[in-house]
Amino acid sequence: MSTFIKNGAQDVHAVLIYGPDAGLVLERTMALAKQIASDLNDPFNVSRLSQKDILDDVTVLTDTLKTLSITGDRRLVIVADASERLSHTLEVALKESNHDTLLILRAGDLKPRNKLRLFFEKSESVAALACYADDLRGLGQLIHTIFDDRNISCNPTVRNFIENSLGNDRAISRSELEKLSLFVGDGGEVSLKDAAMIIGDNSALTLFDLALHTADGNALAVDRAINRCLNEEIRPVAILRAVAGHVVRLQLALEKIQEGDSPDQAMKKLRPPVFFKAKGQFRLQLLSWTKPRTLKALGLLLKAELECKRTNIPNAAVCGRTLHQVAALARTAR
């Protein structure tokens, strides 16, 4: 993918960049755009259209794609809010386009049967780039890239803290790491104190705290953590999945204990390893939770996620009710 972008998408006439990670969508759009036009404000070689512009005038996209560059350079057309409503117009316009023009469309999360996504995945001379939320591997690579550029170092414990503190949006993660790099300075070393002060209050840490409180059975702390998540505009489905992920980790560790490991040995075998500040809580949860209870909790969380997607009940209410049910299971385990 990086080679495709660095080469300026030479073999295609249009690229759809889409996915749930809006920050990564924007980052890849800008990276590809800069390979085509050194100055993105150049009115002769760069055109920006909205979906509304195209739907209001079906000829505007065709005319823009036909336009030749007066400098002889490759032209760039960017549509920032594409959806499948553009599918037919797009197919017609690309047939008549000037092939020295690259069209880039930015879009949100598109389902597999979305007409726009299907067109870009199955048609020749176009390409689709999916942008999904960073997993720990992706975050690790981002941390390495930013720190390596500035000759900044950190030990494994600090790196683990940073990975667990960053959220799932590439733009926010990059911004937080840039702030941390600026604070430490080129050639510096990031301490745990530095990392906690600069990025310790991000969405991943918020979700991590909520999952811990839920598995502890602390009803008051759960209420506070839910409110904090919603205030940070973290979606209820993301909250439910974060708690489910924590319960799955408890389940995996419990299986290791059944095989003969001690709680500490079981925690060390989890990937990623349990965050060092949470080891005490996690160990106590292993002593109180059982595999049958984890299965029941996961059933409740999955049912709640389906409710959020299928019913008209407010998602926040479904989420809050379910987390308290899971917390009640934790209290019953004592």
ZAMARGU-4260 file (C-alpha; in steps of 0.2 Angstrom, whole numbers, plus 5000, padded with zeros to 4 digits):
<rodrens>
0) 5000/5000/5000 | 5014/5012/5004 | 5022/5008/4988 | 5006/5011/4978 | 5005/5029/4987
5) 5023/5033/4984 | 5022/5029/4966 | 5007/5041/4964 | 4994/5027/4959 | 5002/5027/4942
10) 4992/5013/4935 | 4975/5019/4939 | 4964/5034/4935 | 4954/5034/4951 | 4956/5029/4969
15) 4943/5026/4983 | 4950/5029/5000 | 4937/5023/5013 | 4935/5016/5030 | 4930/5018/5048
20) 4946/5027/5053 | 4943/5045/5047 | 4960/5050/5052 | 4969/5037/5042 | 4957/5040/5027
25) 4963/5058/5027 | 4981/5054/5030 | 4982/5042/5015 | 4972/5055/5004 | 4984/5069/5008
30) 4999/5057/5006 | 4993/5052/4989 | 4988/5069/4984 | 5005/5076/4987 | 5013/5063/4976
35) 5002/5071/4962 | 5003/5089/4966 | 5016/5098/4976 | 5004/5113/4979 | 4987/5107/4984
40) 4981/5125/4982 | 4985/5126/4964 | 4969/5130/4955 | 4976/5124/4938 | 4981/5107/4943
45) 4970/5103/4958 | 4951/5103/4959 | 4940/5100/4974 | 4922/5094/4972 | 4909/5089/4985
50) 4896/5076/4982 | 4882/5089/4982 | 4891/5098/4968 | 4891/5083/4958 | 4873/5078/4962
55) 4867/5096/4958 | 4875/5096/4941 | 4878/5079/4933 | 4890/5086/4920 | 4902/5094/4933
60) 4912/5078/4937 | 4914/5073/4918 | 4919/5091/4913 | 4932/5092/4928 | 4940/5075/4923
65) 4941/5080/4905 | 4950/5096/4909 | 4969/5096/4903 | 4983/5103/4913 | 4990/5119/4906
70) 5007/5115/4913 | 5008/5097/4907 | 5008/5090/4924 | 4996/5076/4930 | 4980/5084/4937
75) 4971/5080/4953 | 4952/5079/4957 | 4947/5076/4975 | 4929/5072/4981 | 4929/5073/5000
80) 4912/5065/5005 | 4908/5052/4992 | 4894/5039/4994 | 4886/5026/4983 | 4874/5040/4976
85) 4889/5044/4965 | 4891/5027/4958 | 4882/5029/4941 | 4888/5047/4938 | 4906/5041/4942
90) 4905/5026/4930 | 4900/5038/4916 | 4912/5051/4920 | 4927/5040/4921 | 4924/5033/4903
95) 4926/5051/4896 | 4940/5056/4908 | 4957/5063/4903 | 4969/5049/4909 | 4982/5061/4915
100) 4970/5066/4929 | 4969/5056/4945 | 4952/5056/4954 | 4953/5053/4973 | 4937/5050/4983
105) 4936/5050/5002 | 4922/5040/5010 | 4917/5033/5027 | 4915/5015/5032 | 4907/5006/5017
110) 4899/4989/5018 | 4905/4975/5006 | 4889/4977/4995 | 4890/4996/4994 | 4889/5000/4975
115) 4903/5012/4976 | 4915/5000/4985 | 4910/4986/4973 | 4914/4997/4958 | 4931/5001/4964
120) 4935/4984/4969 | 4930/4975/4953 | 4933/4988/4939 | 4949/4990/4930 | 4960/5006/4930
125) 4953/5010/4948 | 4958/5005/4965 | 4951/5005/4983 | 4961/5007/4999 | 4952/5002/5015
130) 4957/5011/5031 | 4953/5002/5047 | 4956/5007/5065 | 4974/5004/5071 | 4978/4988/5080
135) 4993/4986/5091 | 5004/4982/5077 | 4999/4997/5067 | 5001/5008/5082 | 5018/5000/5085
140) 5023/5005/5068 | 5017/5022/5069 | 5026/5025/5086 | 5042/5018/5078 | 5041/5029/5062
145) 5038/5045/5072 | 5051/5042/5086 | 5064/5035/5073 | 5062/5051/5063 | 5067/5061/5078
150) 5080/5048/5086 | 5068/5047/5101 | 5069/5031/5112 | 5059/5023/5125 | 5060/5006/5135
155) 5047/4992/5132 | 5037/4997/5147 | 5034/5014/5141 | 5030/5008/5123 | 5017/4996/5130
160) 5009/5011/5140 | 5009/5022/5124 | 5001/5008/5114 | 4987/5005/5127 | 4984/5024/5129
165) 4982/5028/5111 | 4965/5027/5103 | 4959/5020/5086 | 4959/5035/5075 | 4976/5038/5066
170) 4975/5057/5065 | 4972/5058/5084 | 4986/5045/5087 | 4998/5054/5076 | 4994/5071/5084
175) 4997/5064/5102 | 5014/5056/5097 | 5019/5072/5088 | 5015/5082/5105 | 5025/5069/5115
180) 5040/5070/5103 | 5040/5089/5104 | 5039/5088/5123 | 5054/5076/5124 | 5064/5084/5110
185) 5075/5076/5096 | 5086/5063/5102 | 5077/5062/5119 | 5071/5047/5129 | 5052/5046/5133
190) 5049/5042/5152 | 5034/5034/5159 | 5030/5051/5167 | 5031/5060/5151 | 5020/5048/5142
195) 5007/5048/5156 | 5007/5067/5156 | 5005/5070/5137 | 4994/5055/5131 | 4988/5046/5146
200) 4971/5053/5145 | 4966/5046/5128 | 4951/5036/5122 | 4960/5019/5124 | 4964/5022/5142
205) 4946/5028/5145 | 4939/5012/5138 | 4953/5002/5147 | 4947/5010/5164 | 4929/5006/5160
210) 4933/4988/5156 | 4942/4986/5172 | 4929/4994/5183 | 4915/4983/5175 | 4925/4967/5178
215) 4928/4973/5196 | 4909/4975/5198 | 4911/4994/5204 | 4894/5001/5199 | 4898/5019/5204
220) 4915/5019/5194 | 4906/5011/5179 | 4893/5025/5179 | 4907/5038/5179 | 4917/5029/5166
225) 4902/5027/5154 | 4898/5046/5155 | 4916/5050/5152 | 4916/5039/5136 | 4900/5047/5130
230) 4907/5064/5133 | 4922/5059/5123 | 4910/5054/5109 | 4915/5035/5110 | 4901/5025/5102
235) 4892/5013/5113 | 4896/4999/5102 | 4915/5003/5104 | 4912/5003/5123 | 4903/4986/5123
240) 4917/4979/5112 | 4931/4985/5123 | 4923/4977/5138 | 4920/4961/5128 | 4939/4961/5124
245) 4943/4962/5142 | 4932/4948/5147 | 4940/4937/5133 | 4957/4941/5140 | 4951/4935/5157
250) 4944/4920/5149 | 4960/4916/5140 | 4970/4918/5156 | 4958/4907/5166 | 4961/4893/5153
255) 4979/4895/5156 | 4977/4893/5175 | 4966/4878/5172 | 4981/4870/5162 | 4992/4873/5177
260) 4999/4891/5176 | 4999/4903/5190 | 4989/4919/5188 | 5005/4929/5185 | 5011/4916/5172
265) 4994/4917/5163 | 4995/4936/5162 | 5012/4935/5155 | 5006/4924/5141 | 4993/4936/5135
270) 4996/4947/5120 | 4997/4961/5122 | 5003/4959/5140 | 4993/4966/5154 | 4997/4984/5157
275) 5008/4985/5172 | 4998/4997/5182 | 4983/4985/5180 | 4991/4969/5185 | 4985/4969/5203
280) 4966/4972/5197 | 4968/4959/5184 | 4975/4946/5196 | 4960/4949/5208 | 4948/4947/5194
285) 4956/4930/5189 | 4953/4925/5207 | 4934/4929/5206 | 4929/4926/5188 | 4925/4909/5181
290) 4924/4903/5163 | 4905/4900/5164 | 4903/4918/5170 | 4914/4925/5156 | 4903/4916/5144
295) 4888/4923/5151 | 4895/4940/5151 | 4900/4939/5133 | 4883/4933/5128 | 4876/4949/5137
300) 4888/4960/5128 | 4885/4952/5111 | 4866/4953/5113 | 4868/4972/5118 | 4878/4975/5102
305) 4865/4967/5091 | 4852/4978/5100 | 4861/4994/5096 | 4861/4989/5078 | 4844/4983/5076
310) 4832/4992/5087 | 4826/5010/5091 | 4831/5009/5109 | 4844/5023/5113 | 4861/5014/5111
315) 4868/5023/5127 | 4854/5015/5137 | 4857/4998/5130 | 4876/5000/5134 | 4873/5006/5152
320) 4861/4993/5156 | 4872/4979/5150 | 4888/4985/5158 | 4879/4985/5175 | 4873/4967/5171
325) 4891/4962/5168 | 4896/4971/5184 | 4883/4962/5194 | 4890/4946/5188 | 4907/4951/5194
330) 4900/4955/5212 | 4891/4938/5212 | 4907/4930/5209 | 4914/4936/5226
</rodrens>
